[in-house]
């Protein structure tokens, strides 16, 4: 196992690597705080509605304490690669449960030209956080698999209910795919940019080290004159 993948490595990092982890913590705080406010407002509104969404009524009271714990953990300076992996699992389960609830007990309007896409936006939000936690290739594989499962759930589990909304569902699923694809492209570009920046920094450091070694190895001549080899 690579020592850098162990949590003990985080106790000894300094400089740019330490700043990178600090920036990631604040990104996590923002990505958790904004949805927490939205979840709180949505839950309060759902309590007043005659038709309530089961996922919101039963799921949000479980998710919101986890979000509060995540915010506090990051505010207090906590960071762990194990916590990252646990977070990925929670995000995947959250997206699956929301889309499963939508497939089994959909709240569909009278007009077949529109369907609610809250479950798909949950998928997009969770996918965005997963991209920050995993390398681009692993994140892309996981997110595309998760998207395929979430898209298939309504058609496999409740086809008769969604058949009148075929065009609206295809439109919603296509928009979701487009957003995920654009976000994955940005994540791939970011990783390539970081890799090339690291390569350029390494080459610059090597060049500086070589110049320093050459200047240190050059012998100093007395009086500042250069010795000229005798000619025949």
C-alpha positions in Angstrom: 0.0 0.0 0.0 1.3 3.5 -0.9 2.3 5.4 2.2 0.6 8.5 0.8 -2.7 6.7 0.8 -2.5 6.2 4.6 -4.1 8.7 7.0 -0.8 9.0 8.9 0.7 10.7 5.9 -1.7 13.6 6.4 0.1 14.4 9.7 3.3 15.2 8.0 2.3 17.1 4.9 3.4 20.7 4.5 3.5 23.5 1.9 1.4 23.2 -1.3 0.1 19.8 -0.3 -1.2 21.1 3.0 -2.8 24.1 1.3 -4.5 21.7 -1.2 -6.1 19.7 1.6 -7.2 22.9 3.3 -8.9 24.2 0.1 -10.6 20.8 -0.4 -12.0 21.0 3.1 -13.6 24.4 2.4 -15.0 23.2 -0.9 -16.7 20.3 1.0 -18.1 22.7 3.5 -19.7 24.8 0.8 -21.0 21.8 -1.1 -22.6 20.5 2.1 -23.9 23.8 3.6 -25.8 24.9 0.5 -27.7 21.6 0.1 -28.3 21.5 3.9 -30.1 24.9 3.7 -32.1 23.7 0.7 -33.0 20.4 2.4 -34.2 22.2 5.5 -36.4 24.6 3.5 -37.8 21.7 1.4 -38.5 19.6 4.4 -40.3 22.5 6.1 -42.4 23.1 3.0 -43.2 19.4 2.6 -44.7 19.2 6.1 -47.3 21.7 5.0 -48.2 20.0 1.7 -51.3 17.7 1.4 -49.2 15.3 -0.9 -45.9 14.5 0.7 -42.9 12.9 -0.9 -41.8 9.8 1.1 -38.1 10.3 0.4 -38.2 13.9 1.8 -40.3 13.1 4.8 -38.4 10.0 5.9 -35.0 10.5 4.3 -34.1 14.1 5.0 -34.2 13.6 8.8 -31.5 11.0 8.4 -29.4 12.8 5.8 -29.4 16.3 7.5 -27.6 15.1 10.8 -25.0 13.5 8.6 -24.5 16.8 6.7 -24.2 18.7 10.0 -21.6 16.2 11.2 -19.7 16.6 7.9 -19.7 20.4 8.2 -18.4 20.3 11.8 -15.8 17.7 10.9 -14.3 19.9 8.2 -14.6 23.1 10.3 -12.6 21.5 13.1 -9.9 20.5 10.6 -10.7 16.8 10.3 -9.6 15.0 7.2 -9.3 11.3 6.5 -9.1 9.2 3.3 -11.3 6.6 5.1 -13.9 9.3 5.6 -13.7 10.1 1.9 -14.5 6.5 1.0 -17.3 6.4 3.5 -18.7 9.6 2.1 -18.6 8.1 -1.5 -20.7 5.1 -0.2 -23.2 7.4 1.5 -23.5 9.6 -1.7 -24.2 6.5 -3.9 -26.7 5.1 -1.4 -28.5 8.5 -1.2 -28.8 8.9 -4.9 -30.1 5.3 -5.3 -32.6 5.7 -2.5 -34.0 8.9 -3.9 -34.4 7.5 -7.4 -35.8 4.3 -6.0 -38.4 6.3 -4.1 -39.2 8.3 -7.3 -39.6 5.1 -9.3 -41.9 3.3 -6.8 -44.0 6.2 -5.5 -43.7 9.0 -8.1 -45.5 12.3 -7.6 -46.6 12.9 -11.2 -48.5 16.0 -12.5 -51.7 15.8 -14.5 -49.9 17.1 -17.6 -47.7 14.5 -19.3 -45.3 17.1 -20.6 -43.5 17.6 -17.3 -42.2 15.4 -14.5 -40.3 16.3 -11.3 -36.6 15.9 -11.6 -35.5 16.3 -7.9 -34.1 12.8 -7.8 -31.9 13.4 -10.9 -30.6 16.6 -9.4 -29.7 14.7 -6.3 -27.7 12.4 -8.6 -26.0 15.4 -10.2 -25.1 16.9 -6.8 -23.8 13.6 -5.4 -21.8 13.0 -8.6 -20.1 16.4 -8.3 -18.9 15.6 -4.8 -17.7 12.1 -5.9 -15.6 13.8 -8.6 -13.8 15.7 -5.9 -13.2 12.6 -3.8 -12.0 10.1 -6.5 -9.6 10.2 -9.4 -11.2 11.1 -12.7 -11.3 7.6 -14.2 -12.7 5.9 -11.1 -15.3 8.7 -10.6 -16.4 8.5 -14.3 -16.9 4.7 -14.1 -18.9 5.0 -10.8 -21.0 7.9 -11.9 -21.9 6.4 -15.3 -22.9 3.2 -13.7 -24.9 5.0 -11.1 -26.6 7.1 -13.8 -27.5 4.0 -15.8 -29.1 2.3 -12.7 -31.1 5.5 -11.7 -32.4 5.9 -15.3 -33.4 2.3 -15.5 -35.3 2.2 -12.2 -38.6 3.9 -13.3 -38.9 1.8 -16.5 -38.0 -1.5 -14.8 -40.0 -1.1 -11.6 -43.0 1.0 -12.6 -43.2 1.2 -16.4 -47.0 1.5 -16.6 -47.0 4.7 -14.4 -44.3 6.4 -16.4 -45.4 5.4 -19.9 -47.7 8.4 -20.4 -44.7 10.6 -19.4 -42.3 9.0 -21.9 -41.2 12.2 -23.6 -40.9 14.2 -20.4 -38.8 11.4 -18.8 -36.5 11.1 -21.8 -36.0 14.9 -21.8 -35.2 14.9 -18.0 -32.8 11.9 -18.3 -31.1 13.4 -21.3 -30.5 16.8 -19.6 -29.1 14.9 -16.6 -26.7 13.0 -18.8 -25.6 16.2 -20.5 -24.9 17.9 -17.1 -23.0 14.8 -15.8 -21.0 14.6 -19.0 -20.0 18.2 -18.9 -19.0 17.9 -15.3 -16.9 14.8 -16.0 -15.1 16.6 -18.9 -14.3 19.5 -16.5 -13.0 17.0 -13.9 -10.8 15.3 -16.5 -9.4 18.6 -17.7 -8.7 19.7 -14.2 -6.8 16.5 -13.5 -4.8 16.8 -16.7 -4.0 20.4 -15.9 -2.8 19.5 -12.4 -0.6 16.6 -13.8 1.0 18.9 -16.4 1.6 21.6 -13.8 3.3 19.1 -11.5 5.5 17.9 -14.4 6.5 21.4 -15.2 7.3 22.2 -11.6 9.4 19.0 -11.3 11.3 19.8 -14.5 12.0 23.4 -13.2 13.2 22.0 -9.9 15.5 19.5 -11.6 16.9 22.3 -13.9 17.6 24.5 -10.9 19.2 21.6 -9.0 21.5 20.8 -12.0 22.6 24.4 -12.4 23.4 24.6 -8.6 25.4 21.3 -8.8 27.3 22.5 -11.8 28.2 25.8 -10.2 29.3 24.0 -7.0 31.4 21.5 -8.8 33.4 24.1 -10.9 36.9 24.4 -9.3 37.9 27.9 -8.1 41.3 29.1 -9.4 43.6 31.3 -7.3 43.4 34.9 -8.1 40.3 34.4 -10.2 42.4 33.4 -13.3 41.8 30.4 -15.5 44.6 27.9 -16.0 45.6 27.6 -19.7 46.9 24.3 -20.9 50.5 24.5 -22.4 50.7 24.3 -26.2 53.3 22.3 -28.1 
